[in-house]
Amino acid sequence: MDPFSSSFLSSFSLSNLPLTLPPSTSSVLRISAVRIEEKPPTSTSTTTRTRTPQPSRRQIPSPPYPTKTKPISTNPPPTPKPPPSLAVTIFNAFDDIINTFIDPPTRPSVDPKHVLADNFAPVVDELPPTKCTVVSGVLPPCLDGAYIRNGPNPQFLPRGPYHLFDGDGMLHVIRISDGGATLCSRYVKTYKFTIEEKTGSPVLPNVFSGFNGLRASAARGALSAVRTLTGMFDPSNGIGLANPSLAFFGDSLYALGESDLPYAVKVTADGDVVTLGRRDFDGKLFMSMTAHPKVDYETGETFAFRYGPVPPFLTYFRFDSEGRKEADVPVFSMTTPSFLHDFAITRKYAVFAEIQLGMNPMEMIFGSGSPVGANSSKIPRLGVIPRYAKDESEIRWFEVPGFNIIHAINAWDEDGGDTVVMVAPNILSVEHTLERMDLIHASVERVRIDLKTGFVSRHPVASRNLDFAVINPKYAGRKNRYVYAAIGDPMPKISGVVKLDVSMSESDRCDCTVATRIFGPGCYGGEPFFVAKEPNNPEAEEDDGYLVTYVHNENTAESSFLVMDAKSPNLETVAVVKLPRRVPYGFHGLFVTETNLKKL
């Protein structure tokens, strides 16, 4: 059925289950065109004028809340930071000149007062492990461990253009044990973060917003070169962020970003987060790695790739069950630099999507300023390569017109390996991906590739605008029945979660939505994550578990941790945890069991 047809896009009845929380004293960062206000739970407020040339400094994290056995004490005021050096002052002055006089007019997609509105605004400091309150229900024993959500949180309030993808990575961790919970928010201490923290100001231009036209790009490039020559930073130590996602493999936990190598992190017994360092896997991993590696539950292997603006534009590789990296497989048959954010695996293959979004450094410098742009004349392709390939000789490319995916949900083999089935959200308006996310509509589709005949068929399985979809992790690369996806209302805000039964589409091609949960008026959440009740029980049903996510109520400025029953008809609430302060909207999350936390 045509996904644009009125019959397929007709509305479906939804169960609107509002999420209500008791009042809180959490602070809210409000951003307007003229000032930024931090409102603590008293009647006083602190105001920072955006016209000040120096970047706003983060507050020093406050100590953990005292327990009943420890008296409340008044801490001495923090030691003031030393003034910036003369070199830093000069460089900052040049930054201000570029922002004020050279940058072209700011596009809405990189205008901080638009990008950082509402709960997209950063929190102003880190949060040490702080006790939470379970206000509804009981936290199930299988949630003992940690749910960790990554997302952008700029260390310094932007003085110039800023894109949502450009913020420093911050991990928001809810540590659960014996029915209790603590929340901790810590930056991923990348090399870029630590250098800028030491310097007291931004050092590197933002990738998605720092290059606007020839003059501004040349000026920022020259300034970065001078900073390098003066020893302010060393690009060989990494220049990227770690804000999109996380992965656990080889008994290690990594914060990931596609512009740098993985950063190993650790969640301590008391719920704190420690960055252990940048990892190159004994010198075998170069430049970067996808933020969406795939872990095979049965074999323990991990499959990944990197992509970039210079050949080979795609390089495929894997890690063994111990986390040791295997040899690279460069893929030269992808002849143009495509924006390759995600992929899928089956028991036999890895599947890559070459879409109409591509990387164009020249367009970034001379044109729109975005490093990624759409090419409407390009025909999207799916590449299928044996997952244990030694080289690219066996990769096959299949043209799939109109199929543009950013995220893949899952894939599996059928017909003895002669057919590959893939489920993914197809972005119907791909040209808006970076510039107008509110205009994006992603239709979850099921694609079948007949490897014998080369025939490719596809059809939608849901009509709503859905993305950030997950499955039971045990079924990665294997045929699954259930998908849990976030509802864009519009993107990037997420108003609820749906459950899809993709097995229904095999015969009647109907809408596969079998359960819907709307968070409520003014309430928005993030990507759901599935946690199995009995992960080690081979007889457990696929959907026997819980969905977890953070939800923020924009009416009360309160955030919560929501636990839903994944089997129930309406994804009913199992537990709600009131968080001690708000958690900004972010990207991808991960649940790590208590057993795996002890391995870190």
C-alpha positions as CSV (number, residue, x, y, z in Angstrom):
1,M,0.0,0.0,0.0
2,D,1.3,3.5,-0.8
3,P,2.4,5.1,2.4
4,F,1.1,8.4,1.2
5,S,-2.4,7.2,0.5
6,S,-5.2,8.7,2.7
7,S,-6.5,5.3,3.6
8,F,-3.1,4.2,5.0
9,L,-2.4,7.4,6.8
10,S,-5.8,7.6,8.4
11,S,-5.7,8.1,12.2
12,F,-6.0,5.2,14.6
13,S,-7.5,5.3,18.0
14,L,-5.0,5.8,20.8
15,S,-5.2,5.3,24.6
16,N,-4.2,8.6,26.2
17,L,-2.7,7.8,29.5
18,P,-1.4,11.0,31.0
19,L,1.6,10.8,33.3
20,T,1.1,13.0,36.4
21,L,3.8,13.6,39.0
22,P,3.8,15.4,42.4
23,P,5.3,18.9,42.4
24,S,9.0,19.2,42.5
25,T,11.6,21.9,43.2
26,S,13.7,21.0,40.2
27,S,15.5,23.9,38.5
28,V,14.7,24.9,35.0
29,L,17.0,26.6,32.5
30,R,15.0,28.9,30.3
31,I,16.5,30.4,27.2
32,S,15.3,33.5,25.4
33,A,16.8,35.8,22.9
34,V,18.3,38.1,25.5
35,R,19.2,36.2,28.6
36,I,19.5,32.8,30.3
37,E,18.0,32.3,33.8
38,E,18.7,29.5,36.2
39,K,15.8,29.3,38.7
40,P,16.7,27.4,41.9
41,P,14.0,26.4,44.4
42,T,14.1,29.7,46.1
43,S,12.9,33.1,45.2
44,T,16.3,34.3,44.1
45,S,17.7,33.9,40.6
46,T,21.0,34.2,38.7
47,T,21.0,35.9,35.3
48,T,23.8,35.7,32.8
49,R,23.7,38.3,29.9
50,T,24.3,36.6,26.6
51,R,26.1,39.7,25.3
52,T,29.0,39.1,27.6
53,P,32.0,38.1,25.4
54,Q,33.3,35.5,27.8
55,P,31.5,32.1,27.8
56,S,29.3,31.3,30.8
57,R,31.1,28.9,33.2
58,R,29.4,25.9,34.6
59,Q,28.7,25.8,38.3
60,I,30.9,23.5,40.4
61,P,28.8,20.3,41.2
62,S,27.2,20.4,44.6
63,P,28.0,17.5,47.0
64,P,25.5,14.6,47.4
65,Y,22.5,15.2,49.5
66,P,23.3,14.4,53.2
67,T,21.8,11.2,54.7
68,K,20.1,10.8,58.0
69,T,23.3,9.7,59.7
70,K,25.3,12.8,58.5
71,P,24.5,16.3,59.8
72,I,23.9,19.0,57.2
73,S,26.9,21.2,56.9
74,T,27.5,24.5,55.1
75,N,30.3,24.1,52.5
76,P,32.8,26.9,51.9
77,P,32.3,28.8,48.7
78,P,34.1,27.3,45.7
79,T,37.5,28.6,44.8
80,P,37.2,31.0,41.9
81,K,38.6,29.9,38.6
82,P,41.8,31.7,37.6
83,P,41.4,34.3,34.8
84,P,42.0,33.1,31.3
85,S,45.5,33.5,29.9
86,L,46.4,36.2,27.4
87,A,46.4,33.8,24.5
88,V,43.0,32.5,25.4
89,T,41.6,36.0,25.8
90,I,43.0,36.9,22.3
91,F,41.5,33.8,20.7
92,N,38.2,34.4,22.3
93,A,38.2,37.9,21.0
94,F,38.7,36.6,17.5
95,D,35.9,34.1,18.1
96,D,33.6,37.0,19.0
97,I,34.6,38.8,15.8
98,I,33.7,35.8,13.7
99,N,30.4,35.3,15.5
100,T,29.4,39.0,15.3
101,F,30.8,40.3,12.0
102,I,31.6,37.3,9.7
103,D,29.0,34.7,10.2
104,P,26.0,35.0,7.9
105,P,22.5,35.3,9.4
106,T,21.8,32.4,11.7
107,R,19.5,29.7,10.4
108,P,16.8,28.4,12.8
109,S,18.4,25.0,12.9
110,V,21.6,26.5,14.4
111,D,20.1,29.4,16.3
112,P,20.6,28.7,20.1
113,K,17.4,30.4,21.2
114,H,15.5,27.9,19.0
115,V,17.7,24.8,19.4
116,L,18.0,25.1,23.2
117,A,14.3,26.0,23.9
118,D,12.2,24.1,26.5
119,N,13.8,20.9,27.9
120,F,16.5,20.9,25.1
121,A,18.3,23.5,27.3
122,P,21.4,22.1,29.0
123,V,21.6,21.6,32.7
124,V,24.2,24.0,34.2
125,D,26.3,21.5,36.1
126,E,26.9,17.8,36.8
127,L,24.8,16.0,39.4
128,P,26.6,13.6,41.8
129,P,24.6,10.4,42.8
130,T,21.4,11.7,44.4
131,K,18.6,9.7,45.9
132,C,15.3,9.5,43.9
133,T,11.8,8.9,45.1
134,V,9.6,6.1,43.8
135,V,6.2,7.9,43.7
136,S,4.2,5.1,42.0
137,G,4.5,1.3,41.9
138,V,7.5,-0.8,42.6
139,L,10.7,-1.1,40.7
140,P,11.0,-4.8,39.4
141,P,14.0,-6.8,40.6
142,C,15.2,-7.3,36.9
143,L,15.9,-3.5,36.8
144,D,18.7,-3.8,39.3
145,G,21.5,-2.3,37.4
146,A,21.7,1.0,35.6
147,Y,19.7,2.7,32.8
148,I,22.0,5.2,31.0
149,R,20.9,7.8,28.5
150,N,23.3,9.8,26.4
151,G,22.7,13.2,24.9
152,P,24.1,16.7,24.1
153,N,24.7,19.2,26.9
154,P,27.1,22.0,25.8
155,Q,29.7,22.7,28.5
156,F,29.6,26.4,27.5
157,L,26.5,28.3,26.4
158,P,27.0,28.9,22.7
159,R,28.1,32.4,21.6
160,G,27.5,31.6,17.9
161,P,25.7,29.0,15.8
162,Y,24.8,25.8,17.6
163,H,23.2,22.6,16.3
164,L,21.4,20.0,18.5
165,F,24.0,17.4,17.5
166,D,27.0,19.6,18.6
167,G,26.7,19.4,22.4
168,D,29.1,17.7,24.7
169,G,28.0,14.2,25.7
170,M,26.4,13.9,29.1
171,L,25.3,10.6,30.6
172,H,22.2,10.6,32.8
173,V,22.3,7.4,34.9
174,I,19.6,6.0,37.1
175,R,21.2,3.3,39.3
176,I,18.6,0.9,40.7
177,S,19.2,-1.6,43.6
178,D,16.7,-3.4,45.8
179,G,13.8,-1.2,44.8
180,G,15.7,2.1,45.3
181,A,17.2,4.5,42.8
182,T,19.8,7.3,42.5
183,L,20.3,9.7,39.6
184,C,23.7,10.9,38.4
185,S,24.6,13.2,35.5
186,R,28.2,13.4,34.3
187,Y,29.9,14.6,31.2
188,V,31.8,12.2,29.1
189,K,35.3,13.5,29.6
190,T,36.5,13.5,26.0
191,Y,39.8,15.1,25.1
192,K,37.8,18.0,23.6
193,F,35.9,18.4,26.8
194,T,38.9,18.4,29.1
195,I,40.9,20.8,27.0
196,E,38.0,23.3,26.8
197,E,37.3,22.8,30.5
198,K,40.9,23.6,31.3
199,T,41.0,26.6,28.9
200,G,37.7,27.9,30.1
201,S,36.2,28.4,26.7
202,P,35.4,26.5,23.4
203,V,38.5,25.6,21.4
204,L,37.2,23.7,18.5
205,P,34.5,24.8,16.0
206,N,31.3,22.7,16.1
207,V,31.0,20.2,13.2
208,F,27.3,20.7,12.4
209,S,27.2,24.5,12.9
210,G,30.7,26.0,12.9
211,F,31.2,26.3,9.2
212,N,28.9,28.9,7.6
213,G,30.0,30.1,4.2
214,L,33.5,30.6,2.9
215,R,34.6,33.6,5.0
216,A,33.4,32.2,8.4
217,S,34.8,28.7,7.5
218,A,38.2,30.1,6.6
219,A,38.3,32.3,9.7
220,R,37.4,29.4,12.0
221,G,39.8,27.1,10.2
222,A,42.7,29.5,10.6
223,L,41.9,30.1,14.2
224,S,41.9,26.4,14.9
225,A,45.2,26.0,13.1
226,V,46.8,28.7,15.3
227,R,45.5,27.1,18.4
228,T,47.0,23.9,17.3
229,L,50.4,25.5,16.5
230,T,50.5,27.2,19.9
231,G,50.0,23.9,21.6
232,M,46.5,24.6,23.0
233,F,45.3,21.2,21.8
234,D,46.6,18.2,19.9
235,P,44.2,16.8,17.2
236,S,45.9,13.4,17.4
237,N,44.2,12.9,20.8
238,G,40.7,13.3,19.2
239,I,38.5,16.2,18.3
240,G,35.1,14.7,18.6
241,L,32.1,14.3,20.9
242,A,30.6,11.3,22.5
243,N,26.9,12.3,22.7
244,P,24.7,10.0,20.6
245,S,24.7,6.6,22.3
246,L,26.4,3.8,24.3
247,A,27.3,0.2,23.9
248,F,28.3,-2.7,26.2
249,F,30.6,-5.4,24.7
250,G,33.7,-7.2,25.7
251,D,32.8,-6.6,29.3
252,S,33.3,-2.9,28.8
253,L,30.9,0.1,28.6
254,Y,31.5,2.7,25.9
255,A,30.1,6.2,25.2
256,L,30.1,6.6,21.5
257,G,30.3,9.4,18.9
258,E,30.9,9.2,15.2
259,S,33.5,11.9,15.1
260,D,35.9,10.1,17.5
261,L,36.9,6.8,19.0
262,P,34.9,5.2,21.8
263,Y,35.3,6.4,25.4
264,A,35.2,3.7,28.1
265,V,33.1,4.7,31.1
266,K,32.3,3.0,34.4
267,V,29.2,3.2,36.7
268,T,30.4,2.7,40.3
269,A,28.6,0.9,43.0
270,D,27.1,4.1,44.4
271,G,25.9,5.2,41.0
272,D,28.6,7.6,40.0
273,V,30.0,7.8,36.4
274,V,33.7,7.8,35.6
275,T,35.3,8.3,32.2
276,L,38.1,5.8,31.9
277,G,39.5,7.1,28.6
278,R,39.7,6.9,24.8
279,R,40.1,3.5,23.4
280,D,41.8,2.4,20.1
281,F,41.7,-1.3,20.8
282,D,45.5,-1.9,20.8
283,G,46.0,0.5,17.9
284,K,43.6,-1.4,15.6
285,L,40.8,1.2,15.5
286,F,41.4,4.3,13.6
287,M,39.7,7.7,13.5
288,S,36.1,6.8,14.5
289,M,33.4,4.2,14.9
290,T,29.6,4.1,14.4
291,A,27.4,5.0,17.3
292,H,25.3,1.9,16.6
293,P,27.4,-1.3,16.8
294,K,25.4,-4.5,16.8
295,V,25.9,-7.1,19.5
296,D,25.0,-10.7,18.7
297,Y,23.4,-12.1,21.9
298,E,24.3,-15.7,21.1
299,T,27.9,-15.4,20.0
300,G,28.9,-12.3,22.0
301,E,30.5,-10.8,18.9
302,T,30.1,-7.1,18.0
303,F,29.8,-5.7,14.5
304,A,30.6,-2.1,13.5
305,F,31.8,0.2,10.9
306,R,33.1,3.7,10.3
307,Y,32.4,6.2,7.5
308,G,33.9,9.4,6.3
309,P,34.4,12.0,3.6
310,V,37.4,10.4,2.0
311,P,37.8,6.9,0.5
312,P,37.1,4.3,1.5
313,F,33.8,6.0,2.5
314,L,32.8,2.8,4.4
315,T,34.9,0.4,6.4
316,Y,33.3,-2.7,8.0
317,F,34.8,-4.6,11.0
318,R,33.9,-6.7,14.0
319,F,35.0,-7.5,17.5
320,D,35.2,-11.0,18.9
321,S,33.4,-12.1,22.1
322,E,36.3,-10.8,24.2
323,G,36.2,-7.4,22.7
324,R,39.3,-7.8,20.5
325,K,39.0,-6.0,17.2
326,E,39.4,-8.0,13.9
327,A,40.7,-6.7,10.6
328,D,39.1,-3.9,8.6
329,V,37.1,-4.6,5.5
330,P,37.2,-1.4,3.4
331,V,34.3,-1.1,1.0
332,F,35.3,0.9,-2.1
333,S,32.2,0.0,-4.0
334,M,30.4,2.8,-2.2
335,T,31.7,5.5,-4.4
336,T,30.3,8.6,-2.7
337,P,30.5,9.7,0.9
338,S,27.1,8.8,2.3
339,F,25.7,9.7,5.8
340,L,25.7,6.2,7.2
341,H,24.5,6.4,10.8
342,D,23.3,2.9,11.4
343,F,23.1,-0.6,9.9
344,A,21.8,-4.1,10.6
345,I,23.1,-7.6,10.9
346,T,21.6,-11.1,10.3
347,R,23.0,-14.5,11.2
348,K,24.7,-14.4,7.7
349,Y,25.0,-10.8,6.6
350,A,25.6,-7.2,7.4
351,V,23.2,-4.7,5.7
352,F,24.2,-1.1,4.9
353,A,22.0,1.7,3.6
354,E,23.5,4.2,1.1
355,I,20.9,7.0,1.2
356,Q,20.3,10.3,-0.4
357,L,22.0,12.1,2.5
358,G,25.7,12.6,1.8
359,M,28.7,14.2,3.3
360,N,29.9,17.2,1.3
361,P,32.7,19.2,2.8
362,M,32.8,21.7,0.0
363,E,29.1,22.5,0.4
364,M,29.7,22.9,4.2
365,I,32.4,25.6,3.4
366,F,30.9,27.3,0.4
367,G,27.2,26.6,0.7
368,S,24.7,26.0,3.5
369,G,27.2,25.3,6.2
370,S,25.9,21.9,7.0
371,P,28.3,18.9,6.6
372,V,25.4,16.7,5.4
373,G,23.1,17.5,2.5
374,A,20.5,15.7,0.4
375,N,21.0,14.7,-3.2
376,S,17.5,14.0,-4.7
377,S,19.0,12.6,-7.9
378,K,20.8,9.8,-6.1
379,I,19.0,6.4,-5.9
380,P,19.3,4.8,-2.5
381,R,20.9,1.4,-2.3
382,L,21.1,-1.5,0.2
383,G,24.5,-3.3,0.4
384,V,24.5,-6.9,1.7
385,I,27.9,-8.4,2.7
386,P,28.6,-11.7,4.4
387,R,29.1,-10.8,8.1
388,Y,32.5,-12.7,8.2
389,A,33.7,-11.3,4.9
390,K,37.5,-10.9,4.6
391,D,37.1,-8.3,1.8
392,E,34.3,-6.6,-0.2
393,S,34.4,-9.0,-3.1
394,E,31.0,-10.6,-2.1
395,I,29.1,-7.4,-1.3
396,R,26.0,-6.9,-3.4
397,W,24.2,-3.6,-3.9
398,F,20.4,-3.4,-4.5
399,E,18.7,-0.2,-5.6
400,V,15.7,0.7,-3.4
401,P,14.3,4.0,-4.7
402,G,12.8,6.2,-2.0
403,F,14.2,4.3,0.9
404,N,16.2,6.6,3.2
405,I,16.9,5.4,6.7
406,I,18.9,6.9,9.5
407,H,18.2,4.1,12.0
408,A,17.8,0.4,11.4
409,I,15.5,-1.6,13.8
410,N,16.5,-5.2,12.9
411,A,17.1,-7.7,10.1
412,W,17.1,-11.4,9.7
413,D,17.5,-14.3,7.2
414,E,14.7,-16.3,5.6
415,D,14.5,-19.1,3.1
416,G,17.7,-20.7,4.2
417,G,19.6,-17.4,3.8
418,D,18.3,-16.7,0.3
419,T,16.2,-13.8,1.6
420,V,17.1,-10.9,3.8
421,V,14.3,-9.0,5.7
422,M,15.0,-5.6,7.2
423,V,12.7,-3.4,9.3
424,A,13.6,0.3,9.6
425,P,11.9,3.8,9.7
426,N,12.0,5.3,6.2
427,I,12.3,9.1,6.2
428,L,9.8,10.4,3.7
429,S,11.2,13.9,3.7
430,V,14.9,13.3,4.0
431,E,15.9,16.8,2.9
432,H,14.7,18.1,6.3
433,T,16.8,15.7,8.4
434,L,19.2,18.4,9.7
435,E,17.5,21.7,8.9
436,R,13.9,21.1,9.8
437,M,13.5,18.1,12.0
438,D,9.9,19.2,12.8
439,L,9.0,18.4,9.2
440,I,10.4,14.9,9.2
441,H,8.0,12.0,8.9
442,A,9.4,8.5,9.3
443,S,7.3,5.5,8.2
444,V,8.4,2.1,9.6
445,E,8.8,-0.2,6.6
446,R,9.5,-3.9,6.0
447,V,12.0,-4.6,3.2
448,R,12.5,-8.0,1.6
449,I,15.6,-8.7,-0.6
450,D,15.6,-11.9,-2.7
451,L,19.3,-12.6,-3.0
452,K,18.6,-15.1,-5.8
453,T,16.6,-12.9,-8.1
454,G,17.7,-9.5,-6.9
455,F,14.1,-8.5,-6.5
456,V,13.4,-6.0,-3.6
457,S,9.9,-5.3,-2.2
458,R,8.9,-3.0,0.7
459,H,5.8,-1.8,2.4
460,P,4.9,0.3,5.5
461,V,3.9,-1.4,8.7
462,A,2.7,1.7,10.6
463,S,1.3,5.0,9.6
464,R,2.5,7.2,12.5
465,N,5.7,9.3,12.6
466,L,8.0,6.8,14.4
467,D,11.7,6.6,15.1
468,F,14.1,5.7,17.9
469,A,12.8,2.1,17.8
470,V,14.1,-0.8,19.8
471,I,13.5,-4.6,20.1
472,N,14.3,-7.2,22.8
473,P,18.2,-7.1,22.4
474,K,18.2,-10.9,22.5
475,Y,16.7,-10.9,19.0
476,A,19.3,-8.7,17.3
477,G,20.0,-10.3,13.9
478,R,17.2,-12.9,14.4
479,K,13.5,-12.8,13.4
480,N,11.6,-10.8,15.9
481,R,7.9,-10.1,16.3
482,Y,7.7,-6.9,18.4
483,V,9.1,-3.4,17.9
484,Y,8.8,-0.5,20.4
485,A,9.1,3.0,18.8
486,A,8.9,6.6,19.8
487,I,6.2,8.8,18.5
488,G,7.4,12.1,16.9
489,D,4.9,14.9,17.7
490,P,6.6,16.4,15.8
491,M,10.3,15.4,15.9
492,P,12.5,15.9,17.8
493,K,9.9,15.9,20.6
494,I,8.6,12.5,21.6
495,S,5.0,12.3,22.9
496,G,4.6,8.6,23.5
497,V,5.5,5.0,22.6
498,V,3.9,2.4,20.3
499,K,4.3,-1.4,20.2
500,L,4.3,-2.9,16.7
501,D,3.7,-6.6,15.8
502,V,5.6,-6.8,12.5
503,S,4.5,-10.4,11.9
504,M,1.0,-9.0,11.1
505,S,2.4,-7.4,7.9
506,E,3.4,-10.7,6.3
507,S,-0.1,-11.5,5.1
508,D,-2.6,-8.6,5.2
509,R,-0.2,-5.6,5.1
510,C,-2.3,-3.8,7.8
511,D,-1.1,-1.3,10.3
512,C,0.9,-3.3,12.9
513,T,0.3,-1.1,15.9
514,V,-0.9,-3.2,18.8
515,A,-0.4,-0.9,21.8
516,T,0.0,2.8,22.3
517,R,1.0,4.9,25.3
518,I,0.8,8.7,25.2
519,F,2.7,10.4,28.0
520,G,0.1,13.1,28.5
521,P,-0.4,16.9,27.8
522,G,2.9,18.7,27.9
523,C,4.8,15.5,28.7
524,Y,7.6,14.3,26.3
525,G,10.1,11.5,26.6
526,G,12.8,9.8,24.8
527,E,13.8,6.5,23.1
528,P,12.3,3.5,25.0
529,F,14.5,0.6,26.0
530,F,13.4,-3.0,26.5
531,V,14.5,-4.9,29.6
532,A,13.6,-8.6,29.8
533,K,12.1,-9.9,33.0
534,E,14.1,-13.1,32.7
535,P,17.0,-12.5,30.3
536,N,18.6,-15.9,30.9
537,N,15.4,-17.9,30.4
538,P,15.3,-19.4,26.9
539,E,11.6,-20.1,27.3
540,A,10.6,-16.5,28.1
541,E,8.3,-14.8,25.6
542,E,9.8,-12.1,23.4
543,D,7.7,-9.3,24.9
544,D,7.9,-10.4,28.6
545,G,9.6,-7.4,30.0
546,Y,9.5,-3.7,30.6
547,L,10.0,-0.5,28.7
548,V,12.0,2.3,30.4
549,T,12.6,5.9,29.5
550,Y,12.9,9.4,30.9
551,V,9.8,11.7,30.7
552,H,9.7,15.4,31.2
553,N,6.6,17.4,32.1
554,E,7.0,20.8,30.5
555,N,4.0,22.2,32.5
556,T,5.6,21.4,35.9
557,A,9.3,21.4,34.8
558,E,9.7,17.9,36.4
559,S,11.4,14.8,35.0
560,S,10.7,11.2,35.9
561,F,11.9,7.7,35.1
562,L,9.0,5.7,33.7
563,V,8.7,1.9,33.7
564,M,6.0,0.3,31.5
565,D,4.7,-3.2,31.1
566,A,5.8,-4.3,27.6
567,K,3.2,-7.1,27.4
568,S,0.2,-5.0,28.5
569,P,-2.4,-3.8,26.0
570,N,-1.8,-0.2,26.8
571,L,1.9,-0.3,27.9
572,E,0.6,0.3,31.5
573,T,2.7,2.0,34.2
574,V,4.6,-0.3,36.5
575,A,6.6,2.4,38.3
576,V,7.3,6.1,38.2
577,V,10.5,7.5,39.8
578,K,10.6,11.2,40.6
579,L,14.0,12.6,39.7
580,P,15.8,15.2,41.8
581,R,16.2,17.5,38.8
582,R,15.2,17.6,35.2
583,V,16.9,15.5,32.6
584,P,17.1,17.2,29.2
585,Y,15.9,15.5,26.0
586,G,18.6,13.4,24.5
587,F,19.4,10.6,22.1
588,H,20.0,6.9,22.8
589,G,20.1,4.8,26.0
590,L,21.1,1.4,27.3
591,F,20.3,-0.7,30.3
592,V,23.2,-2.6,32.0
593,T,22.5,-5.4,34.4
594,E,23.9,-5.6,37.9
595,T,26.0,-8.5,36.8
596,N,27.6,-6.6,33.9
597,L,28.2,-3.5,36.0
598,K,30.4,-5.6,38.3
599,K,32.6,-6.4,35.3
600,L,33.5,-2.8,34.6
